[in-house]
């Protein structure tokens, strides 16, 4: 049984958690997969197959930004024949599009699955420009309706898909993500007095309220710092004690997990939310928003807060700073539930269903 994995819409460094998912999925399938795979990768990411047999599809073209990616997808949908021939879809028993959109539309009879990472535009349309909102609504709906099976990365995302797209329940499968336990573990570095929040400053990431909560905490903890990672932070918006490290290599992010006093995660929306689990695996206590998929992912291992209330956010952060031990132990137990090998095997079950 031969399965194609289309990574054509991958732009390194642009899509955050989605990139982590596709790269870790291909690595895990290479380790534990039992089927015959071929990964289709774009010219900008020739290494994305990472252990699976891979082929660069130059017919898709290069794209290094959101706008050029949309142009490349539009061309593929307008003239799908050449791309279908390049992918040799007739040789496949199934194909998976793990980056939320199908490029090109199947049209060949090859059974397909698409992974939908989030439906933020359905719940928070105000966070998108008119053009981006229209793009998401058209592409996501077409991709979901053209797929035989839709993979959601959490039960919350699955329920949103069922509600907004009126899909039959047996067509939508929730498969949680995993974490890399070989790299994500406690270190020997001493803990420092800072909170960590790894996120680009997108509207749903809720930085403004975090800054308010941090200001409240600093009244009694003047030594406390807030460390941000991700690109696009406005230096003028960073108050005393807040520092932006920009986009950091993964090894540096792991070091920050290992040395932070706590992770704070005030997001208003997450399709899954990997950073809280990654922090837990490194022995870092977590204060997290009570929103969308996050309670499902973190279970009883985190301290929750209302993401719309800086006061409640400050309370929750203070709770994990004052008594970290219990959160650390529960965090270790929670993180152990999530592995990329389990995620890969669940995907293989979907591929077998497609071929059947």
N, C-alpha and C positions, 0 to 999 in steps of 0.2 A: 504494500500500500504506500503510495507516494503522496506526500503532502507539501504544498508550497506555502511559504511564509513570506508575505509581502511587506517589506520594510521601506518601500519606496518613498513614503512621505516623511521619513525620519530626517530631521535637521539637527546635527549634533549641537548640544548646548541650548537648544531653543525650547524643547518641550518637557523639560524637567522630569517629573515622575513617570511620564509616559516613556521616555527614553530609558530610564532605569528598568521599567517593565520589559520592554522588548529585548534589551540586551541581556538581562538576567534570564528571561524565558529561553532565548536561543542557547545560552550557555547550559542551562539546566536540561533542555532537550538533548543537547549533545552528550550530557553525562548519563542521563537515565532514560532517554527516549528509546522506544522500541520500533518506531516506524522509519520509513525512508523519507528524508527531508531534503528540500532545496530552498534556501533563503534567497529572495530577490532584493538586492540592495541598491541604493542610489549612488551616483558617482561621488557625492559628498561624504558618504559613509561606507567606503568599501570594506571596512573591518567589521561591519555590524553583524555579519553571520556568526562570527565568534565561536567557532567549533563545529557549526553545521556546514555542509557543502553550500557554497554561496556563489551567486553570479551577479555581477554588476550589470544593471539594465540601463544602458546609455540612452535608449529611446525615451526614457522618462525625462531626462535633462537635469541639470543642476539647479538648485534653489537654496539660497542662504538666508532668506527672510520670510516672514509670514506672507508678504505680498507676492513674492516670486513663487513661493510654494503654491499659493492659490492659483497663480497663472499657469503653473505646470499642471495642476490638477484639472483646470478648465480645458487645457489643450488635450489632456488624456481622455476626458469625457467626450470632447467634441470629435476626436479621431481615435477611437479605441482600437481599431483593427490592428494597427501596427504594434501597439503595446501588447495586445493579446497574443499576437504571433511571437513577440519577443519572449513572453512568459511561457509559451508553449503549454497553454492551459489544457489542451487536449491530452497531454501526457500525465495529468494530475488526477488523483482520486478525490482530492479536496484541497481547498486553499483558505488560508486564514489571513485576514487583514487586521493586525493588532493595534493599529493607530487611529481608530475611530472612523475612518473613511475608506471606501472601497475604490481603488484606482486600478484599472478602469472598472465600469460595471461588468459583472460576469459575462452574460450574453453567450457563454460557450456551453452552458449546461454543467459546468464544474460546480459541485456543491461548495458553498462558501460560508464562512463565519466571519463576523466582525466584532472586535472588542470596542465597547463604548466606555471611555474612561470617566466621563462626567457629563452631566446635563445641566451644568450651571446656567446656561443661557435660558433654560426653561424656568428656573426658579429665581434667577437674578438677571433678567434681561437688561436692566439699567446699567449693568457693568460693562456693556459692550457697545461699540459704535454701531450705527445703523447698518453699515456694510458688513461688519463682522457678524452681527446678529443674523442678517439675511443669509450669509454664507453658511453659518452653522445650521440654521434651520433647514435649508435645502439639502446640504450634504449629509447631515446626520439622518434626516428622514429617509432620503434615498438609499443610504447605506443600510440602515436598519431594515427597510422593507425589501431590499434586494437580497438579504442574507437568509439562509435557511436557519442558522442559529446565531443568536446574539449573546456575546459574553459580557457580563457586567462584572466589575471588580469589587462589588460589595452588594449585600442584600438591599441596602438603601438605594443604590443605583439601579438595581433590578426592579424594585417597586416603582421607581420613577419612570423607567422605560415602559413598564406595563400600564401605568396610569396615563402617560402622555402620548404613547404611540399605539395603544390599543392592540397589543400583541398577544397571541396565545401564550399562556404561561409556560408551556413546554418548549417554546422557542427561545426562552431567555434563561441563561444559566449564570449563576453567580459563582465566580472563582476568586477567592481572596489572593492578594499578592503575597510575596514572601520577603525575607531579608537574608542577607549574606552573613551567616553566623561565623564564618571563618574570619571575617574582617571586623565584624561588629561585636566586640566583647570588651570587658573592662580592661583598662591599662594600668600601668604603675604610676602614671603621672598624678600629682596631687590635685585635688579639686581647688578651683579658684572661685572668687566671689563674683560670678556673672551668670546671667540668664542667657540662653541661646534661643534664637528664632531663625531657622534657615528657610527663607522664603523671599521670592521677588516681591516688590511692592505693588502687586496687583490689587484691585479694589477688594476682592473677597478675602484677601489675606489680613485685612483689618488692622494695619499698623497704627493708625491714628489712635484707636482706643487703647492699644497696647502702650503707646507712649503716655497716655493719661494714667493708666494703671501703674506704670513704672514710676512716674512722678509721685504717686501716692506712697509707693513702697520706699522711695528714697528718703522720705521724711524721717523714717526710723532706721533706715539702712543706708547711710550716705556712701558707704564703701561699695555698694552693689552697682554692677555695670550691666548693660544690655548689649549683647553682641549679635549683629545681624549678618547674614550672608545673602547672596543673591545680587543681581545687577539692577541698576536703575534707582537706587535710593538717593533722595535729594539731600545733599549735605546741609542745606539750610533748615531742613525739618528735623535734624538730629539734635536733641537737647543734651544737656550735660549728662555724662555717663553713658551715652549711646554711641556705639561705633559700628561702622559698616565695613566688613572685610571684602565686600564684592563677591564675585564668583570664585569659590575656592576649590582646589583639587579635592577629590574624594578622601584621600588620606588626611588632609587637613580638617575636613569636616568630621571625620572619625575622632581626630585629636580633640576637637572642640566638644564633641559629645562626651568624651572621657574626662574632660577637665571642667565642664560647666557645673554649677551648683544645681541647675534645673533646666529643663526644656519648657518653654511656654509656647503654646500653639493656639492662637486665638482665631483661627480661620472661621469664616462664616459658611464656607462650603468646601467639602472634599469628597471626591469620588471614592477615595480610600483613605489616604493620609499615612505615608510611610514614616516621616520623621519621628513621630511619637514612639513607634515600635523600634526604630533604629536606636533612639536614645535609651529606651528601656534595656535593650540588649547590651548596651555599654554601661549599665548600672547607674543611669541618670534618672532621677525622679521627674515626673511629667505632670504639668498642669495644662489642661486641654479644654477647648471649647465644647460645650454640649450642643453640637450641631451636626446635622446630616449623618455621615457614616462614622464619625469619630467615636461615639459611645460603643457602637458595634465592634469597632476595631480594637479599642483600648480596654473594653470590659471594665472590670473592677480594679484595674491596676493604676489608674490616674485619678487626679483630683479635678473635678469638672467645674466649669463656671459658665455663666451667661455671657456670650461674646459681645452683647450689646451694653454690658455694664462694666465700666472700668473698675468700679468699687468691688464687684464680685470677682473680677479677674485678679485684682490685687489680693483679695482674701485667699483665693485658691493658691496663688503663688506663695504667699506667706505660709500656708499650711504645709506645702511640700518642703519649703526651706527650713521650717522649724522642726519637722519630724520626717526626715527623708528615708529612714531605714525601712519602714513598712512599705513605702511606695517602691523602693528599689527591689525588694524581694518579690513583690507581686509583679513588678515589671519584668523581671527575669522569667518568671513562669509564663507570663502572657506572651512575651517575644518568642519563646520556644515553640509556640503553636504554629508559627508562620515560617515555612521554608519554601524556597524556590523549587525544590524537588517535588513537593506536594502540589505546587501550582502547575508544574510541567505535566505531571501525571494526570491531573484533572483536565488539562488541555488535550492530552492524547485521547481521553474518553470522548471529548467533543469531536475530535477528528474521526474517530471510529464511527460515531453516530452519523456524521456527515456522509461518509462513504457508504454506510449501510442504507 
